[in-house]
Amino acid sequence: MSVRLKAFLMILMTFALLFGFLHIFIHNGEIYNFERLHIFLFNLCSGGTILLYFTEGKKQLTKKTFIFSLLALSYALCAFFKLYLVSMLIALVLAAIVEQIRLKKFSLFPYNFFRLSPVSEKFHQASLLCLSLGLVISSLVIANNEYLRFVSFPKLTMDTFFLGFSFPLSLITMSVMFSLMKNNVRFIIRLLKDVGFWTVNLGVIIFFLFIMFEKPKLQLLVTSILFIAVVVIFVLFAKLGIKAQQKNFLTSGMVFLLFTAVTGILYIILKFFPGYSQDELKFLLRLHAFASLYGWNLSGLAIICRYNDFPIMLDSKAIILVHWITVVIFAPLGYYFMPFAVFAVVLYAAMLYFILFSRGSGKTHRT
């Protein structure tokens, strides 16, 4: 990855976090929906660009990925300024670019989902497919909510749906994890890997549907199943993952993922009890969101950005510690208190700098 691209991604991801706090820095900041920029700049603009860059496997951004990155930024700005018709059109163009790149690497129909192909490839294709479908569906949601009004669900809001753009990043992180596991021909191991793939993908889709239909008990059931699946994947990675620097970051990422699962389950359970205030629930949800986006997903994106450089010359334990302090302490508190927001952004930017610009050996371990 070129120095210019690293700098661009560092700036973009830093601004993504900054927009999550901007409402407390600007007078009457609550009236602006900075949350959309906060989500889009990380998930779609940064994450989408990194996903396509990784898929194409080139040293530099290709024209397609460069255009995707520019259009993703335009999409984020149009959604923020409520230029919905333009947003719909841009989303469809973005989906077409993703599909062109996906078809160049994989087949039109995801046959490998049903074959004994490596699970890492299944997660990779699922990530691309999820991104393109998410972009198309986002256009349909905008068209329905703003113009057509065919269906009406209280939870089918654009801001709720836009959070779904984090799912492709979760899937590509899973892909990287499985690519770093040793091959094991034992039937039970192969079965557990495939079950993990289907449980994660179908579980998230079903969970989203239960959110739309407001079925909290079924949400709790699905999240519990997902939690078990994540634990199984974690054990597989701990046992089969190669001993390399990448494993340290991804292990931390898996702990972040388990943390988000626990906070998600706790949030659903507490909603059954009227004694908890909305402010308490919102803080828990905020903690859940930061751990998911800037904890779990960032762990995978960091590995992808330096994929061909490992081992890199930095203290992994120190970076991981700073990562946790930033994500689970300073960032959630920073949403409400300005000093914590400043600490979060500064630590986050410093962490990104060391991850992206530390010297690497160029000796990537592959299995």
C-alpha positions in Angstrom: 0.0 0.0 0.0 1.4 3.4 -1.0 2.2 6.1 1.5 -0.3 8.4 -0.2 -3.1 5.8 0.2 -2.1 5.2 3.8 -2.3 8.9 4.5 -5.7 9.2 2.8 -7.1 6.3 4.8 -5.7 7.6 8.1 -7.2 11.1 7.5 -10.5 9.5 6.4 -10.8 7.2 9.4 -9.8 9.9 11.9 -12.5 12.2 10.5 -14.9 9.4 10.8 -14.4 9.2 14.5 -14.3 13.0 14.9 -17.7 13.3 13.3 -19.1 11.0 16.0 -18.3 13.7 18.5 -18.9 16.8 16.5 -22.3 17.4 18.0 -20.7 18.5 21.3 -18.2 20.9 19.6 -20.7 22.8 17.5 -23.4 25.0 18.9 -26.8 23.3 18.5 -24.9 20.4 17.0 -27.7 18.0 17.9 -29.8 19.3 15.0 -27.2 18.0 12.5 -27.0 14.3 11.7 -23.3 13.9 12.0 -23.9 10.3 12.8 -24.3 9.6 9.1 -20.9 10.9 8.3 -19.5 9.1 11.3 -20.8 5.8 10.0 -20.3 6.4 6.3 -16.7 7.7 6.4 -15.6 4.6 8.3 -17.8 1.8 6.9 -18.4 2.7 3.3 -15.7 5.2 2.4 -12.7 3.7 4.3 -13.9 0.1 4.7 -15.3 -0.2 1.2 -12.1 1.2 -0.4 -9.9 -1.2 1.7 -12.2 -4.1 0.8 -12.0 -3.5 -2.9 -8.2 -2.7 -2.8 -7.7 -6.0 -1.0 -9.9 -7.9 -3.5 -8.0 -6.5 -6.6 -4.6 -7.3 -5.0 -2.8 -4.4 -6.7 -0.1 -2.3 -5.1 -1.9 0.9 -6.1 -5.6 1.8 -6.3 -7.1 0.8 -9.6 -9.3 3.3 -11.5 -12.4 1.4 -10.4 -11.5 1.5 -6.7 -10.4 5.1 -7.0 -13.8 6.0 -8.5 -15.6 4.0 -5.9 -13.8 5.9 -3.2 -14.7 9.3 -4.7 -18.3 8.3 -5.2 -18.6 6.8 -1.7 -17.5 10.2 -0.3 -20.1 11.9 -2.5 -22.7 9.4 -1.3 -21.9 10.2 2.3 -22.1 14.0 1.8 -25.4 13.7 -0.2 -26.9 11.5 2.5 -25.8 14.0 5.1 -27.3 17.0 3.2 -30.4 14.9 2.5 -29.9 15.0 -1.3 -31.7 11.6 -1.5 -32.3 11.4 -5.2 -28.6 11.8 -5.9 -27.8 9.4 -3.1 -29.9 6.7 -4.7 -28.2 7.1 -8.1 -24.7 7.1 -6.6 -25.5 4.0 -4.6 -26.5 2.1 -7.7 -23.3 3.1 -9.5 -21.3 2.0 -6.4 -23.0 -1.4 -6.4 -22.2 -1.8 -10.1 -18.5 -1.1 -9.4 -18.5 -3.6 -6.5 -20.1 -6.3 -8.7 -17.6 -5.7 -11.5 -14.8 -6.4 -9.1 -16.5 -9.3 -7.5 -17.2 -11.0 -10.8 -13.6 -10.6 -11.8 -12.5 -12.6 -8.8 -15.6 -14.8 -8.2 -18.6 -16.2 -10.1 -21.9 -14.4 -10.7 -23.7 -17.0 -8.5 -21.8 -17.8 -5.3 -21.3 -21.5 -6.0 -18.4 -21.7 -3.6 -20.8 -21.1 -0.7 -22.1 -24.7 -1.3 -18.8 -26.3 -2.2 -15.8 -27.5 -0.1 -13.9 -24.4 -1.0 -11.8 -22.5 1.6 -14.1 -20.7 4.2 -11.9 -17.6 3.8 -13.0 -17.4 0.2 -16.6 -17.8 1.1 -16.4 -15.0 3.6 -14.6 -12.8 1.1 -17.2 -13.3 -1.6 -20.0 -12.8 1.0 -18.4 -9.5 2.0 -18.5 -8.2 -1.5 -22.0 -9.5 -2.2 -23.2 -8.0 1.1 -21.7 -4.6 0.1 -23.3 -4.5 -3.3 -26.7 -5.7 -2.1 -26.6 -3.3 0.8 -26.0 -0.4 -1.6 -28.9 -1.5 -3.8 -31.2 -2.0 -0.9 -30.2 1.4 0.6 -31.5 3.0 -2.6 -34.8 1.1 -2.3 -35.1 2.1 1.4 -34.5 5.8 0.4 -37.1 5.5 -2.4 -39.6 3.9 -0.1 -39.2 6.3 2.8 -38.9 9.5 0.9 -41.0 9.0 -2.2 -43.1 5.9 -2.6 -44.2 4.9 0.9 -45.0 1.3 -0.1 -44.2 -0.2 3.3 -44.0 1.4 6.7 -42.0 0.0 9.6 -40.9 2.2 12.5 -37.5 0.6 12.5 -37.0 0.8 8.7 -35.2 4.2 8.9 -32.2 5.1 6.8 -30.0 5.6 9.8 -30.8 2.2 11.2 -30.2 0.6 7.8 -27.0 2.5 7.1 -25.5 0.7 10.1 -25.7 -2.4 8.0 -22.7 -1.2 6.0 -20.5 -2.5 8.8 -21.4 -6.1 8.0 -19.2 -6.4 4.9 -16.3 -5.3 7.0 -17.1 -7.9 9.6 -17.2 -10.6 6.9 -13.9 -9.6 5.3 -12.3 -9.6 8.8 -13.6 -13.2 9.2 -12.1 -14.0 5.8 -8.7 -12.8 6.9 -9.0 -14.8 10.1 -9.8 -18.0 8.4 -7.0 -17.5 5.8 -4.6 -17.4 8.7 -5.8 -20.8 10.1 -3.8 -23.9 9.4 -5.5 -26.3 7.0 -7.1 -29.3 8.8 -8.5 -32.2 7.0 -10.5 -33.5 9.9 -14.2 -33.6 9.1 -15.4 -32.0 12.3 -13.1 -29.0 11.8 -14.2 -28.5 8.3 -17.8 -28.9 9.4 -17.4 -26.3 12.2 -15.9 -23.8 9.8 -18.8 -24.1 7.4 -21.3 -24.0 10.1 -19.7 -20.9 11.4 -19.9 -19.3 8.0 -23.6 -20.0 7.6 -24.5 -19.1 11.1 -22.8 -15.7 11.0 -24.3 -14.8 7.6 -27.8 -16.1 8.1 -27.9 -15.1 11.7 -27.2 -11.4 11.0 -29.7 -11.3 8.2 -32.4 -12.9 10.3 -31.5 -10.7 13.3 -32.0 -7.6 11.1 -35.4 -8.8 10.0 -36.4 -9.3 13.6 -35.3 -5.7 14.3 -37.6 -4.5 11.4 -40.6 -6.5 12.8 -39.7 -5.5 16.4 -39.5 -9.0 17.8 -37.1 -8.6 20.9 -37.5 -12.1 22.1 -36.5 -13.5 18.8 -33.7 -11.0 18.6 -32.4 -12.3 21.9 -32.5 -15.9 20.6 -30.6 -15.1 17.4 -28.0 -13.0 19.2 -27.4 -15.9 21.6 -26.9 -18.3 18.7 -24.5 -15.8 17.1 -22.6 -15.5 20.4 -22.1 -19.3 20.5 -21.0 -19.2 16.8 -18.4 -16.5 17.6 -17.1 -18.5 20.6 -16.6 -21.5 18.4 -14.8 -19.5 15.7 -12.7 -17.9 18.4 -11.6 -21.4 19.7 -10.9 -22.5 16.1 -8.7 -19.4 15.6 -6.9 -19.9 18.9 -6.1 -23.5 18.1 -5.5 -23.3 14.3 -4.3 -19.7 13.8 -0.6 -19.5 12.8 1.8 -18.0 15.3 2.3 -14.5 13.8 1.9 -10.9 14.7 -1.4 -10.8 12.8 -2.9 -13.3 15.3 -2.4 -10.8 18.2 -4.4 -8.1 16.5 -7.1 -10.5 15.3 -7.3 -12.2 18.7 -7.9 -8.7 20.2 -10.5 -8.1 17.5 -12.3 -11.3 18.4 -12.5 -10.2 22.0 -14.0 -7.0 20.8 -16.5 -9.0 18.9 -17.4 -11.1 21.9 -17.7 -7.8 23.9 -20.1 -6.4 21.3 -22.1 -9.7 21.5 -22.4 -9.4 25.3 -23.4 -5.8 25.2 -25.9 -6.4 22.5 -27.5 -9.2 24.4 -27.5 -7.1 27.6 -29.1 -4.2 25.7 -32.0 -6.5 24.5 -32.5 -8.0 28.0 -32.6 -4.6 29.7 -35.2 -3.3 27.3 -37.6 -5.8 28.9 -37.2 -4.0 32.2 -39.0 -0.6 32.4 -36.8 0.5 35.3 -33.9 1.4 33.0 -33.9 4.8 31.5 -33.4 5.5 27.8 -30.2 7.4 28.6 -28.7 4.3 30.3 -29.7 2.1 27.3 -28.3 4.6 24.8 -24.9 4.6 26.6 -24.8 0.8 26.4 -25.8 1.0 22.7 -23.1 3.6 22.1 -20.5 1.3 23.8 -21.7 -1.5 21.7 -21.4 0.5 18.5 -17.9 1.8 19.2 -16.6 -1.7 20.1 -18.1 -3.0 16.8 -16.9 -0.4 14.4 -13.7 0.9 15.8 -12.7 -2.3 17.7 -13.6 -5.5 15.8 -13.8 -4.0 12.3 -10.7 -1.9 12.6 -8.7 -4.9 13.7 -9.5 -6.6 10.4 -8.9 -3.5 8.3 -5.5 -2.8 9.9 -4.4 -6.3 9.0 -5.6 -5.9 5.4 -3.8 -2.5 5.0 -0.5 -4.0 6.0 -1.2 -7.5 4.7 2.1 -7.9 2.8 4.2 -6.1 5.4 4.0 -8.4 8.4 5.7 -8.6 10.8 5.7 -4.8 11.3 8.1 -3.0 13.6 5.8 -2.0 16.5 4.9 -3.1 20.0 1.7 -5.1 19.4 0.7 -5.3 23.0 1.1 -1.5 23.5 -1.0 -0.7 20.4 -3.7 -3.2 21.5 -3.8 -1.7 24.9 -4.2 1.8 23.5 -6.8 0.5 21.1 -8.9 -0.9 24.0 -8.6 2.3 26.1 -9.6 4.4 23.2 -12.6 2.3 22.1 -14.2 1.2 25.4 -13.4 4.2 27.6 -12.6 7.4 25.9 -14.8 7.1 22.8 -18.1 6.3 24.6 -17.5 9.0 27.2 -16.4 11.3 24.5 -19.8 11.2 23.0 -21.0 13.1 26.1 -17.9 14.9 27.4 -15.6 17.1 25.2 -12.2 16.3 27.0 -12.7 12.6 26.5 -13.6 13.2 22.8 -10.3 15.0 22.3 -8.3 12.2 24.0 -10.2 9.6 21.9 -9.4 11.3 18.6 -5.8 12.0 19.5 -5.1 8.4 20.7 -7.0 7.0 17.7 -5.0 9.0 15.2 -1.7 8.1 16.9 -2.7 4.4 16.8 -3.6 4.6 13.1 -0.3 6.3 12.4 1.8 3.6 14.1 -0.2 0.8 12.5 -0.1 2.2 9.0 3.4 3.7 8.9 5.6 1.5 11.0 8.3 -0.3 9.0 7.4 -3.8 7.8 9.4 -6.8 6.7 7.4 -7.6 3.7 7.4 -11.3 4.7 3.7 -12.3 4.9 2.9 -15.7 6.4 0.4 -17.6 4.3 -1.2 -21.0 4.7 
